[in-house]
Amino acid sequence: MNNTILGFIGLGNMGGRMTRCLVNAGLNVLGYDTDTQRTMDAGAQVAASVAQIAAEASVILLSLPDSKVVEAVVEGPHGLLAHSREGQIIVDLSTAAASSTIRLHGLFAERGVQYIDAGISGGAAAAEKGALTLMVGGDAATVEALAWVFEPIASKVFLMGESGAGHTTKLLNNFLNAVSLAATAEVMVAGKKAGLDLHRLLDVLNSSSGVNFATLNRFPHIVDGNYLEGGLTGKLMSKDVVLYLDRARELGVASLNASGPLASFGLQVALGYGDQISNRVVDAIGDMSGGVRLHESTEESVKGDKV
């Protein structure tokens, strides 16, 4: 099985880390990215085009920014759909619109190709360690047959249902992530302005009903000036909230709690933090609250660490 050629398209922040894990597991990976250096850095063989990936790989993984990019890679004149072969498996690890995923699944099915959607969670740290959580939609037998592909990159794999179920689950998870991060950022700025010891405040929150992923895993670092750079950016978080709203509308679900994260991450982007990690939303809220920072400047913090 290890002699099977894996194709990987999109070797950016997450895709590059996943590719490295696959290569380290001894798998034969052929990679394609618009930045060839990313493919080389991940240790994969360099493909000259998407068409080459389609021609040589039996299983192809995608890790792309959004559905528009996925559709361009799939449906373009030199894309995967035009060059796909019966029996191939394509796994979309992107955060994508479920409606687009379901449509592409149908197009590939006409060519005898299985199109699997696999939302990922865990961020850059989990991708680095091969410990992601995958939420997967598609044919159950195909997903089971992909165990050798998923094992080097994920510690947990959940089959959520038919095509689109994986990407839907990812959007639900990301929305809750956005809500908790934005709300916790606001609370921490309020705590700072109130003169509270922020580590002690976090101890209280993590022992009380306000506990969430951000209080447990993000802000213990952020209050000391470590924003955990390398994860989901503010722009991408905003995009994911909009995708969630689109999916909620398609499902006929009233979304009453989206205004908070939409405003918070929209503010982050508007104030120039959009290309930085979404954790920087706390600085955007701080800017609008009188120039508040939870910590000393990064330079001062680094100097303090060296003393």
C-alpha positions in Angstrom: 0.0 0.0 0.0 2.9 2.4 0.7 3.9 2.2 -3.0 0.6 3.9 -3.9 1.2 7.5 -5.1 -0.6 10.1 -3.0 -1.2 13.4 -4.6 -1.4 16.5 -2.4 -2.6 19.9 -3.8 -2.2 22.9 -1.6 0.8 22.7 0.7 0.3 25.9 2.7 0.0 26.3 6.5 -1.9 23.1 7.1 -1.3 21.2 3.9 2.4 21.5 4.2 2.4 20.1 7.7 0.1 17.2 6.8 2.3 16.4 3.8 5.4 16.3 6.0 3.6 13.8 8.3 2.7 11.6 5.3 6.3 11.7 4.0 7.7 10.9 7.4 5.4 7.9 7.6 7.1 6.6 4.5 4.4 7.3 2.0 5.1 8.3 -1.6 3.7 11.9 -1.9 3.5 13.9 -5.1 2.8 17.5 -4.3 1.6 20.6 -6.2 1.4 24.2 -5.0 1.7 27.5 -6.8 4.7 28.0 -4.6 7.1 25.1 -5.5 9.2 25.8 -2.4 6.4 24.7 -0.1 6.3 21.3 -1.8 10.1 21.0 -1.4 10.0 22.1 2.2 7.4 19.4 3.0 9.6 16.7 1.5 7.2 15.7 -1.3 8.1 15.1 -4.9 7.3 18.2 -7.0 4.5 17.9 -9.6 4.5 20.4 -12.5 0.7 20.6 -12.6 -2.6 19.5 -11.3 -3.0 17.4 -14.4 0.2 15.5 -13.5 -1.2 14.8 -10.0 -4.4 13.5 -11.6 -2.4 11.3 -14.0 -0.1 9.7 -11.5 -1.9 9.6 -8.1 -4.5 7.1 -7.0 -5.5 9.1 -4.0 -5.5 12.9 -4.1 -5.7 15.2 -1.1 -6.8 18.9 -1.3 -6.0 21.5 1.3 -7.2 24.8 -0.2 -8.5 28.2 1.1 -12.1 28.0 0.1 -14.7 26.5 -2.3 -13.8 29.0 -5.0 -10.3 27.8 -5.1 -11.4 24.2 -4.9 -13.8 24.7 -7.8 -11.0 26.3 -9.9 -8.7 23.4 -9.2 -11.4 20.8 -9.9 -13.3 22.3 -12.8 -10.7 24.3 -14.8 -9.6 23.1 -18.2 -6.5 21.6 -16.7 -8.3 20.6 -13.5 -8.9 17.3 -11.7 -12.3 16.6 -13.1 -11.1 16.7 -16.7 -8.1 14.4 -16.0 -9.6 12.1 -13.3 -9.8 8.4 -13.8 -12.3 5.8 -12.7 -11.4 4.3 -9.3 -9.5 7.4 -8.0 -10.3 8.9 -4.6 -10.2 12.6 -3.9 -10.3 13.8 -0.3 -11.1 17.5 0.2 -9.5 18.6 3.5 -10.4 22.3 2.9 -13.0 24.3 4.8 -15.6 24.5 2.0 -19.2 25.2 1.4 -21.2 21.9 1.8 -23.4 22.8 -1.2 -20.3 23.1 -3.4 -18.9 19.8 -2.0 -22.1 17.9 -2.8 -22.2 19.3 -6.3 -18.6 18.3 -7.0 -19.3 14.9 -5.5 -22.0 14.4 -8.1 -19.7 15.4 -11.0 -16.9 13.1 -9.9 -19.4 10.2 -9.3 -20.3 10.4 -13.0 -16.7 9.6 -13.8 -16.5 6.8 -11.3 -14.4 8.8 -8.8 -15.1 9.0 -5.1 -15.1 12.5 -3.7 -14.7 12.6 0.1 -15.0 15.7 2.3 -12.9 15.7 5.4 -13.1 18.8 7.7 -10.1 19.1 10.0 -9.7 20.5 13.5 -6.7 21.0 15.8 -4.8 23.8 14.1 -1.2 24.0 13.1 0.0 22.3 16.3 -2.0 19.2 15.8 -1.1 19.1 12.1 2.5 19.3 13.0 2.2 16.2 15.3 -0.2 14.3 13.0 -2.9 14.5 15.7 -5.8 16.3 13.8 -9.4 15.4 14.2 -11.1 14.6 10.9 -14.9 14.9 10.3 -15.7 13.0 7.2 -18.5 12.8 4.7 -18.9 10.3 1.9 -19.0 6.6 1.1 -18.4 4.6 4.3 -16.4 1.8 2.6 -14.2 4.3 0.8 -13.5 6.1 4.1 -12.6 2.8 5.7 -10.2 2.1 2.9 -8.5 5.4 3.5 -7.4 4.5 7.0 -3.7 4.2 5.9 -3.9 7.8 4.5 -5.5 9.2 7.6 -3.4 7.4 10.2 -0.3 9.6 9.8 -2.2 12.9 10.0 -5.1 12.3 12.4 -5.6 10.9 15.9 -9.4 10.8 15.5 -11.6 10.2 12.4 -15.4 10.5 12.6 -17.6 9.4 9.7 -20.5 12.0 9.8 -22.6 10.8 6.9 -23.0 11.3 3.2 -21.3 13.8 1.0 -21.2 17.3 2.6 -21.6 16.0 6.1 -17.9 16.4 6.9 -17.8 20.0 5.7 -21.0 20.8 7.4 -19.7 19.5 10.7 -16.5 21.5 10.2 -18.5 24.7 9.8 -20.6 24.0 13.0 -17.4 23.5 14.9 -15.7 26.6 13.5 -18.7 28.7 14.4 -18.5 27.7 18.0 -14.8 28.3 18.0 -15.4 31.8 16.6 -18.0 32.6 19.2 -15.9 31.4 22.1 -12.8 33.1 20.9 -14.4 36.5 20.3 -16.4 36.4 23.5 -13.4 35.4 25.6 -11.3 38.1 24.0 -13.9 40.7 25.0 -14.1 39.3 28.6 -10.3 39.4 28.9 -10.1 43.0 27.8 -12.8 43.8 30.4 -10.8 41.9 33.0 -7.7 43.9 32.2 -9.5 47.2 32.4 -11.0 46.2 35.7 -7.5 45.6 37.1 -7.9 41.8 37.6 -5.0 39.4 37.6 -5.6 37.7 34.2 -4.1 34.3 35.1 -6.3 34.2 38.2 -9.3 35.2 36.1 -8.5 32.3 33.8 -8.3 30.0 36.7 -11.7 31.1 37.8 -13.2 30.7 34.3 -11.7 27.3 33.8 -13.2 26.2 37.1 -16.6 27.7 36.3 -19.3 27.7 33.7 -17.5 30.1 31.4 -14.9 27.5 30.5 -14.2 26.9 26.8 -11.4 26.1 24.4 -10.2 29.7 24.3 -9.9 30.0 28.1 -8.2 26.6 28.4 -5.8 26.6 25.4 -5.4 30.1 24.0 -5.5 32.8 26.6 -3.1 31.3 29.1 -0.5 32.0 26.4 -2.0 35.2 25.0 -1.9 37.0 28.4 1.8 36.5 28.4 2.2 37.9 24.8 2.3 34.5 23.0 -0.4 34.6 20.3 0.3 31.1 19.1 1.1 32.3 15.6 0.6 30.0 12.7 -3.0 29.1 13.1 -6.2 30.3 11.4 -6.1 34.0 10.4 -8.7 36.6 11.1 -9.7 36.8 7.5 -10.2 33.0 7.3 -12.2 33.0 10.6 -14.5 35.7 9.1 -14.8 33.6 6.0 -15.8 30.5 8.1 -18.5 32.4 10.0 -20.0 33.5 6.7 -19.9 29.9 5.4 -21.7 28.8 8.6 -24.4 31.4 8.0 -24.8 30.3 4.4 -25.2 26.7 5.6 -27.6 27.6 8.4 -29.7 29.5 5.8 -29.7 26.4 3.5 -30.9 24.3 6.4 -33.6 26.7 7.4 -32.0 27.4 10.8 -32.4 30.7 12.5 -28.9 32.0 13.4 -29.2 34.4 16.2 -25.6 34.4 17.5 -23.5 35.2 14.5 -23.5 39.0 14.9 -20.9 38.9 17.7 -18.1 37.0 15.9 -18.9 38.6 12.6 -18.4 42.0 14.2 -15.4 41.0 16.1 -13.4 39.3 13.3 -14.6 42.0 10.9 -13.1 44.5 13.2 -9.9 42.5 13.3 -9.6 42.6 9.5 -10.6 46.3 9.3 -7.9 47.3 11.8 -5.2 45.6 9.8 -4.8 42.3 11.8 -6.6 40.2 9.2 -3.6 38.3 7.9 -2.5 37.5 11.5 -3.8 34.7 13.7 -7.4 35.0 14.7 -6.3 35.2 18.4 -5.3 38.8 17.5 -9.0 39.7 17.7 -8.2 40.5 21.3 -6.0 43.3 20.2 -8.6 44.7 17.8 -11.1 44.8 20.7 -8.4 46.3 22.9 -7.8 49.0 20.3 -11.5 50.0 20.4 -11.4 49.9 24.3 -8.8 52.5 24.8 -5.6 50.8 23.5 -5.7 47.9 25.9 -3.2 45.1 25.7 -3.3 42.1 28.0 0.5 42.0 28.3 3.6 44.0 27.9 5.0 44.5 24.4 6.4 41.3 22.8 9.9 42.9 23.0 9.6 43.6 26.7 8.2 40.1 27.3 11.1 38.5 25.4 13.6 40.6 27.4 12.0 39.6 30.6 12.3 35.9 29.6 16.0 36.3 29.1 16.7 37.9 32.4 
